[in-house]
Amino acid sequence: MTKKLKKHLWQIIIAGILFAASWLPLPRLIGLLMLAAAYLIVGLPIIIKALRNICRGQIFDENFLMGLATFGACFLGEYAEAVAVMLFFQVGEFFQQYAVNRSRRSISTLMDIRPDSARVNRNGEWQVVSPEEVAIGEVIEVRPGEKIPLDGVVTQGASALNTAALTGEALPRDVAAGDEVISGCVNLDGVLQIKTTKEFTDSTVAKILELVENAGSQKSAVENFITRFARWYTPTVVIVAVFLAFLPPLLLPDALLSDWGYRAITFLVISCPCALVISIPLSFFGGIGAASKCGILVKGSNYLEALSHIETVVFDKTGTLTKGCFAVAEVRPQGMSAARLLRLAAHIEAYSHHPIAESIKQAYGKKLDLTKVAKVKELFGTGITAEIDGVAAAAGNAALLQKFGIKQVPADVAGTVIYVVADKKYAGCIIVADEVRKDAAAAISELKDLGVRRTVMLTGDRAAVAEDVARRLGVDEVHAGLLPAGKVAALEQLLGEQSPAGKLLFVGDGINDAPVLARADIGVAMGGIGSDAAIEAADVVIMTDEPSRLASAIRISRRTVRIANQNIVFAIGVKLLVLGLGAAGFASVWAAVFADVGVSVLAILNAVRALHLHKKC
């Protein structure tokens, strides 16, 4: 909780204590002083805000109504009522501020893909400078473990790059002299010398930061219900009160201005929507609490409300619908058993730490006998050769088969194919693929059952892989091979195809997803494995990493909105009834207060039901 919020809470507590103490059997003057002090603590900020809004031309808002009503109560001598109105209103404001406080912080500060420095060759010496100081055409050096600071072309060296920050894909990308590289990638092993092709301000990493900031500024917040309600309720109440005070004395011969003026002021006091101020935030907070018990963090009541209008759900693939880690999906031997092929491949990959090599060794599941491995040689961009038990063997991609003069064996699969050669003969292949999450298919099915019109996948992976995953899960539409800018562009197109009332939800897990998370109507991040940037950019965080929780979030949202709507109808209905009685002279100020408190209690009890919605998620 921030210092500002703590201060607000202490103001409410102190004012509440003074208000309660004023009811004690004390001298009248002391009681009035307590009420005055309580009013200044909770009411003065609202009066100041109302005056500022009036100066800006925003006259009829909830602050104006609260101020006018409490002045009317003081005019009638109902000082306790004036304090009660402000105290109730500030409690509702506190809940709203608390919801906003839990919203995301500035996401740009958490984007850790920005490189701190660049090592550039100047006058035959390597100098460490800021990336902004490197000009186009200069040669930079990137050592293992360092981020590539600027876009460019490799002039010397070979290595594997971790591109997860940009594409979200777990598979490293091999690069050598002549290959283009982009900033933000992490160099895994070899030393690279790169000739820059862009200045830092135009580099990929700078563009991602810019996309996040721009996307965040484009998304407008859902308006507070009470403010929307006050746009027509407040001027209507004030106009009716003016007519109530002056029309009867002008039109009726026996009507006195003092009597009808008293009724008009009473009418204004009755008009304060305390039940709405309290019950609506509590309804949404109950829903937020219920969602958290299901492992779903919703960063504000506006996002919870928006979840009830989801029309399109857009998924990232790796780490969201899939686990983001490789596993052996199939073993296809030729001329030997599957177990022997797997043993051979595992020993060939014995000294490799590549994710695919690790998945093969994990599938083998036994301790490797390194005494049987000799003459290991890595063929960059092709594979690995070695002697296993004296047998010349090799494992790698399709280029490996060409090297040995073996005709490529077709492997009609969406995953990565590792071919194995033994004694210069084809021995079989192993298919390695990213594992699909167990509940991913169920998640898509549940979303469609809830009325979600369209499911879409945006991914940096190859089209064949993406389409295979989409087919297995039942995703309607696929856009593959996308960098962050491409994902944002695709999302913009999808947003343009939404119906006026429909909302678009995007769910992802990586730093590269942060711009899209920020641009979507609702951004959802996988909290268990997601990057800090994705979690901070998101409006909703699924802490369990289960896509099926999306359906739970939507169900909780719809039930919460239903409870809030019940409270709105009930509170406004009773309020209009009592307003009518007050205008007719049948309801005093305290009768109105009693009715309002009664409505508030019932509305709060109804709102508490939202706390138990997690039992149905």
MOQUI-V758164 format. One record per backbone hydrogen bond with DSSP energy under -1.0 kcal/mol. CO is the residue of the C=O (numbers start at 1). NH is the residue of the N-H. Records with the same first field share a line. If there is no record, write none. Layout:
BEGIN
CO->NH, NH
END
This chain:
BEGIN
2->6
3->7
4->8
5->9
6->10
7->11
8->12
9->13
10->14
11->15
12->16
13->17
14->18
15->19
16->20
17->21
18->22
20->23
21->24
24->26
27->31
28->32
29->33
30->34
31->35
32->36
33->37
34->38
35->39
36->40
37->41
38->42
39->43
43->47
44->48
45->49
46->50
47->51
48->52
49->53
50->54
51->55
52->56
53->58
54->57
57->59
59->61
61->65
62->66
63->67
64->68
65->69
66->70
67->71
68->72
69->73
70->74
71->75
72->76
73->78
74->77
77->79
78->82
79->83
80->84
81->85
82->86
83->87
84->88
85->89
86->90
87->91
88->92
89->93
90->94
91->95
92->96
93->97
94->98
95->99
96->100
97->101
98->102
100->103
107->110
108->111
110->112
111->114
118->129
119->141
120->127
122->125
125->122
127->120
129->118
130->133
131->134
135->138
138->196
139->121
140->194
142->192
143->146
146->187
148->184
151->197
152->181
153->195
154->178
156->193
159->175
160->188
161->173
162->186
163->166, 167
164->168
173->161
175->159
176->179
179->154
181->152
182->185
185->148
186->162
187->145
192->142
193->155, 156
194->140
195->153
196->137
199->202
200->203
203->207
204->208
205->209
206->210
207->211
208->212
209->213
210->214
211->215
212->216
213->217
214->218
224->228
225->229
226->230
227->231
229->232, 233
230->234
232->236
233->237
234->238
235->239
236->240
237->241
238->242
239->243
240->244
241->245
242->246
243->247
246->250
247->251
248->252
256->260
257->261
258->262
259->263
260->264
261->265
262->266
263->267
264->268
265->269
266->270
267->271
269->272
272->274
273->277
274->278
275->279
276->280
278->282
279->283
280->284
281->285
282->286
283->287
284->288
285->289
286->290
287->291
288->292
289->293
291->294, 296
292->295
295->543
297->541
300->304
301->305
302->306
303->307
305->308
306->309
307->310
309->503
311->453, 454
312->505
313->456
314->507
315->458
317->320, 321, 322
321->437
325->435
327->433
330->431
332->429
337->341
338->342
339->343
340->344
341->345
342->346
343->347
344->348
345->349
347->350
349->352
354->358
355->359
356->360
357->361
358->362
359->363
360->364
361->365
368->370
369->372
370->373
372->389
374->387
377->385
379->382, 383
382->397
383->379
384->395
385->377
386->393
387->374
388->391
391->388
392->423
393->386
394->421
395->384
396->419
397->400
398->402
399->403
400->404
401->406
402->405
411->413
416->432
418->430
419->396
420->427
421->394
422->425
425->422
427->334
428->420
429->332
430->418
431->329, 330
432->416
433->327
435->323
437->440
439->443
440->444
441->445
442->446
443->447
444->448
445->449
446->450
447->452
448->451
454->313
455->477
456->315
457->479
459->482
461->481
462->466
463->467
464->468
465->469
466->470
467->471
468->472
469->473
470->474, 475
477->457
479->459
483->487
484->488
485->489
486->490
487->491
488->492
489->493
490->494
491->495
492->496
495->498
503->311, 312
504->522
505->314
506->524
507->316
508->526
509->531
510->513
511->514
513->517
514->518
515->519
516->520
522->506
523->539, 540
524->508
525->542
526->530
531->535
532->536
533->537
534->538
539->299
540->525
541->297
542->527, 545
546->549
547->550
548->552
549->553
550->554
551->555
552->556
553->557
554->558
555->559
556->560
557->561
558->562
559->563
560->564
561->565
562->566
563->567
564->568
565->569
566->570
567->571
568->572
569->573
570->574
571->575
572->576
573->577
574->578
575->579
576->580
577->581
578->582
579->583
580->584
581->586
588->592
589->593
590->594
591->595
592->596
593->597
594->598
595->599
596->600
597->601
598->602
599->603
600->604
601->605
602->606
603->607
604->608
607->610
608->611
609->612
610->613
612->615
613->616
614->617
END
